[in-house]
Amino acid sequence: MRVPLLDLARSNAASKAAVDERVSRVFETQHFVLGPAVEDFEKAIADYLGCKHAIGMSSGTDAELAILMALGIGPGDAVITTPFTFFATAGCIHRVGAEPVFVDIDADTFNLDPRALGKFLEEGCRKDPQGRLISPSGAVVRAIMPVHLFGTCARMDEINALARPYRLPVIEDASQAIGCEYPGASGAKKAGDLATAAFFSFFPTKNLGGAGDGGLAVCQDDELAAKLKLMRNHGMEQRYYHRVVGGNFRLDAVQAAVLHAKLPYLEDWNEARRKNAAAYRDAIKAANLTEMIQLPAEPWSSSGLKNHHIYHQYVIRAARRDELMKHLEKEQVGHGVYYPVPLHLQECFESLGYRQGDFPEAEKATREVLALPIFPGLTEVEITAAVDAIARFYAA
Ligand SMILES: *Cc1c(COP(=O)(O)O)cnc(C)c1O
């Protein structure tokens, strides 16, 4: 049985009428960039996330760039992040002229490991006379950027506690975690509301996806929000007067309309993903595959929070992964590897001087991870078929 990795038409069916209606309103106004549709969406999503400020951006990547620029991070600076993430996380750090500095991940969640982070801050960095943290290459550490990979939050309480003594801003890459909840010491909060600032992506395959590229920056601080708005529109408040150099990071009104129409469905979609994950868990256990396959961890499941995991991806670790992939290819069961190369070993970052072996957990993950179909609209029959196909491989 053919099982697609992703079928956007199925996922998007429920919201189609609402999307058509909101998009047609944009065409009535002919206001296509920023404007009322974007402002309405920003209000709705700020409300949903519990963030004071939500600023629509042209992509998750551009939202990240805007945040780094607004915080004044640039040449001579370093930002600490994870080597096991989508490229943009570190790419933007490099693009503003700063140095991405990597710290290894937790084996269970694939997220930035607070123990490794603490060790790096203590032993990997030195302090200059002003008390600033200096990276091994001599750059000033200016921020920490954890990623809530695959839809569950990094250990934010620990990460924030490590950042606090150095007054380092913490920026969440929440691109894969919209609606995800975290049981912090100060109460349950949603991803995006857990640090200094955060960014989201509305790439069509994300849990809340547009009809093209889109993104969002969020924060609580009024001054930072004003800077983000400046950065989004070439540093200009009054037209053609440029206070700072920004970029064109503006969100299109059509995208805002699509996202606004889809937002009310997000909770149901996240629930559907979680149900699919539970069905996989049951099927994989029933097929006695747990020696070959490690199920995704649910680090915050005991919190009782519904959205402790929103399963942007359903990522297992599989024995003999590459052979299994060939088998699934033959059986037409969709699958993917996020991500096959850790960022410290990417060709474009060769000059950073990292080597194989520097981040063993991230490297091991790239060899073992396998994503299975999880999208809303996936059927139980398809989940069973996918697990049966996996069982046939290990039985052979
Ligand atoms: C998708 C994604 C981004 C970038 O978002 P775009 O909207 O594609 O620019 C950044 N970080 C992570 C972890 C992502 O998954």
The ligand as an SDF file (V2000), in Angstrom:
LIG
                    3D

 15 15  0  0  0  0  0  0  0  0999 V2000
   11.3600   25.6850    8.7450 C   0  0  0  0  0  0  0  0  0  0  0  0
   12.4230   26.0250    9.6840 C   0  0  0  0  0  0  0  0  0  0  0  0
   13.1180   27.2610    9.6470 C   0  0  0  0  0  0  0  0  0  0  0  0
   13.0040   28.2560    8.5360 C   0  0  0  0  0  0  0  0  0  0  0  0
   11.7630   28.6240    8.1740 O   0  0  0  0  0  0  0  0  0  0  0  0
   11.4430   29.1390    6.7010 P   0  0  0  0  0  0  0  0  0  0  0  0
   10.0720   29.6780    6.8480 O   0  0  0  0  0  0  0  0  0  0  0  0
   11.5170   27.9570    5.7820 O   0  0  0  0  0  0  0  0  0  0  0  0
   12.4220   30.1900    6.3410 O   0  0  0  0  0  0  0  0  0  0  0  0
   14.0400   27.5150   10.6470 C   0  0  0  0  0  0  0  0  0  0  0  0
   14.3080   26.6290   11.6100 N   0  0  0  0  0  0  0  0  0  0  0  0
   13.6930   25.4350   11.6640 C   0  0  0  0  0  0  0  0  0  0  0  0
   14.0360   24.4990   12.7760 C   0  0  0  0  0  0  0  0  0  0  0  0
   12.7500   25.0900   10.6960 C   0  0  0  0  0  0  0  0  0  0  0  0
   12.1650   23.8860   10.7550 O   0  0  0  0  0  0  0  0  0  0  0  0
  1  2  1  0
  2  3  1  0
  2 14  2  0
  3  4  1  0
  3 10  2  0
  4  5  1  0
  5  6  1  0
  6  7  2  0
  6  8  1  0
  6  9  1  0
 10 11  1  0
 11 12  2  0
 12 13  1  0
 12 14  1  0
 14 15  1  0
M  END
$$$$
